[in-house]
Amino acid sequence: MINASNKTIVLATILILIVCTAGISLFIIYPKIVTIKMISDDVQNQKQELEEKYQRGQSLRAIYANIATVKQNRDRLNATVIEQDNELEFITALEKTTEGLAVNQNIVLSPPNLKAPTNKLQLLAITVTLDGGFIDILKTVERIEQLPYYLIVEKLDFSSDQTINSPSAPDQTPLPNQRVRAVLKGKIYWMPH
């Protein structure tokens, strides 16, 4: 049988083991667990930062690609607007649309707002009145459509001169040789320096 002194030794040994295990857990294992947790959090934060930087890098690549595309098309896009001091070039191009055709043309271009901020596009109102044969006017409108300028047509009205032609109902389609008047109203972009 185990006597009392042996019981005390066994209990003391068990108690010493419990205290040593608690000490090891408290002073060695717990700090290591805390350190591992901090390292894990740092790794997660670094991973998130790298993901954000990667996304920003992808966005920058897309932006640079878009800028390159715009630069490639810049000259073509600039040709679609009237630049300051090149208004005469636009009007001359419009006037050339009637060359070789029996069409009288009147062009009214509203003046730009010179007080507006520079490098900001403005829309200028334009009215082109065409008098002539129906077919010649259609050819002129077709030529206007082929100009490199971006002309926004808001309204195109045709009217016939009933006094020149034989009497017909006013709602009939004009004859090919009938004299008509076409009024084209629209807007065009203008770019100051």
C-alpha positions in Angstrom: 0.0 0.0 0.0 1.0 3.5 -0.6 1.8 5.3 2.6 1.3 8.9 3.3 4.8 10.1 2.4 4.6 8.4 -1.0 1.2 10.1 -1.5 2.7 13.4 -0.8 5.6 12.8 -3.2 3.2 11.7 -6.0 0.9 14.7 -5.3 3.9 17.0 -5.2 5.2 15.6 -8.4 1.8 16.0 -10.1 1.5 19.5 -8.8 5.0 20.4 -10.0 4.2 19.0 -13.5 1.0 21.0 -13.6 2.8 24.2 -12.5 5.6 23.5 -15.1 3.1 22.8 -17.8 1.2 26.0 -16.9 4.4 28.0 -16.8 5.6 26.6 -20.2 2.1 27.3 -21.7 2.0 30.8 -20.2 5.6 31.9 -20.8 6.6 30.0 -24.0 3.6 28.7 -26.0 1.2 31.6 -25.5 3.7 34.3 -26.6 4.5 32.1 -29.7 0.8 31.8 -30.5 0.4 35.6 -30.2 3.4 36.1 -32.4 2.0 33.6 -35.0 -1.3 35.4 -34.9 0.4 38.8 -35.5 2.4 37.3 -38.4 -0.7 35.8 -39.9 -2.5 39.2 -39.7 0.5 40.9 -41.2 0.5 38.4 -44.1 -3.2 39.0 -44.7 -2.7 42.8 -44.7 0.3 42.4 -47.1 -1.8 40.2 -49.3 -4.7 42.7 -49.3 -2.3 45.6 -50.1 -0.7 43.6 -52.9 -4.1 42.8 -54.4 -5.1 46.5 -54.2 -1.8 47.5 -55.9 -2.3 44.8 -58.6 -5.8 46.2 -59.2 -4.5 49.7 -59.5 -1.8 48.5 -61.8 -4.4 46.9 -64.0 -6.4 50.1 -64.0 -3.3 52.1 -65.0 -2.6 49.6 -67.8 -6.2 50.0 -69.1 -5.9 53.8 -68.8 -2.6 53.8 -70.8 -4.2 51.6 -73.4 -7.1 54.0 -73.7 -4.8 57.0 -73.9 -2.9 55.2 -76.7 -6.1 54.6 -78.6 -7.2 58.2 -78.2 -3.8 59.4 -79.4 -4.0 57.3 -82.5 -7.5 58.7 -83.3 -6.7 62.3 -82.1 -6.0 63.7 -85.6 -9.0 62.0 -87.1 -11.2 63.3 -84.2 -9.7 66.8 -84.5 -10.6 66.9 -88.2 -14.3 66.6 -87.3 -14.4 69.9 -85.4 -13.8 73.5 -86.6 -10.7 74.8 -84.9 -10.4 78.5 -84.1 -9.2 80.5 -87.1 -10.1 77.6 -89.5 -13.8 78.6 -89.9 -13.1 79.8 -93.5 -11.8 76.3 -94.3 -15.0 74.8 -93.2 -17.2 77.3 -95.1 -15.1 76.8 -98.2 -15.6 73.0 -97.9 -19.4 73.6 -97.6 -19.3 75.9 -100.6 -17.5 73.3 -102.7 -20.4 70.8 -102.2 -22.3 72.8 -104.8 -19.6 72.8 -107.5 -20.9 71.6 -110.8 -24.5 71.8 -109.7 -27.1 74.4 -110.3 -27.6 75.2 -106.6 -27.4 78.6 -104.9 -26.2 78.3 -101.3 -26.4 80.6 -98.3 -24.5 79.7 -95.2 -25.1 81.3 -91.8 -22.7 80.2 -89.0 -23.3 81.6 -85.5 -20.3 83.3 -83.9 -18.5 81.4 -81.1 -18.5 82.6 -77.5 -14.9 83.8 -77.2 -15.4 84.4 -73.4 -15.9 80.6 -72.8 -13.0 78.6 -71.4 -10.3 77.7 -73.8 -9.9 74.0 -74.9 -13.6 73.5 -74.4 -15.7 72.5 -77.3 -18.6 74.7 -78.2 -21.6 73.9 -80.4 -22.2 76.5 -83.0 -25.6 76.8 -84.8 -25.4 76.6 -88.6 -28.1 77.2 -91.2 -27.5 76.2 -94.9 -30.1 77.3 -97.4 -30.0 75.6 -100.8 -32.0 76.7 -103.9 -32.0 74.7 -107.0 -33.2 71.5 -108.7 -34.3 68.7 -106.5 -31.7 66.2 -107.7 -28.9 68.8 -107.4 -30.0 69.6 -103.9 -30.0 65.9 -103.0 -26.5 65.6 -104.4 -25.4 68.6 -102.4 -26.8 67.1 -99.2 -25.0 63.8 -100.0 -21.7 65.8 -100.4 -22.3 67.6 -97.1 -22.7 64.2 -95.4 -19.3 63.1 -96.8 -17.4 66.1 -95.4 -15.0 65.2 -92.6 -16.7 67.5 -90.1 -19.1 66.3 -87.5 -22.3 68.2 -88.5 -25.3 67.5 -86.3 -28.4 68.0 -88.5 -31.4 68.9 -86.4 -33.8 69.8 -89.2 -33.9 69.5 -93.0 -36.9 71.1 -94.7 -37.8 71.0 -98.3 -40.2 73.4 -100.0 -41.0 73.7 -103.7 -41.6 76.9 -105.7 -45.1 76.4 -107.0 -45.0 79.5 -109.2 -42.3 78.1 -111.5 -43.8 74.6 -112.0 -47.1 73.4 -113.3 -49.9 73.4 -110.8 -49.9 70.3 -108.6 -51.0 69.3 -105.2 -48.7 70.8 -102.5 -48.3 67.4 -100.8 -46.8 65.7 -103.9 -43.2 64.7 -104.1 -41.1 67.3 -106.1 -40.2 66.4 -109.7 -36.5 65.8 -110.5 -36.2 69.1 -112.4 -38.5 71.1 -110.1 -36.9 74.0 -108.3 -36.9 73.5 -104.5 -35.5 75.1 -101.4 -33.9 73.1 -98.7 -33.0 74.5 -95.3 -30.6 72.5 -93.3 -30.4 73.6 -89.6 -27.9 72.0 -87.2 -24.9 72.4 -85.0 -21.2 71.9 -85.4 -18.4 71.6 -82.9 -15.9 74.5 -82.6 -12.6 74.3 -80.6 -10.9 77.5 -79.4 -7.1 77.6 -79.0 
